[in-house]
């Protein structure tokens, strides 16, 4: 049986985004309502998958270990309800990769691993590069905030993960 899934970007959706990258645990700030929203989605039967570009690794701004420490903290903050975190360490200035959003490979890996039904699934992101691959795969989209180009606007627009979860739970 195929599963329904909520794909989530990390920075700007689960934790505060930082233009200088979010890789130090002391600066990794969980957004209000994140845990509660994830619990509600999990309780409703959704698989929860994070898909995140972490280009600072390729640019040598931080290490993969620093990123993993932040991911451990994130998982602990939500009592491990996230089923998997996919990340792309690549940046076009260093190396190209199909793993990096807006490509679909991180999504495709999750779809295969978890037997995901894209028609019953959602993507919550804060940038066009989050929305583009989801749309290509037939996944419904929700954007948090206003930093998405007009041509890449999501199906729904909200200002928090709590409100995104409410839309998902009411549209299932």
Helices and strands as residue ranges (DSSP letters): E 5-8, G 25-27, H 34-43, E 47-53, H 64-77, E 84-88, H 105-114, G 118-120, E 122-125, H 128-137, E 140-144, G 150-152, E 156-158, H 161-171
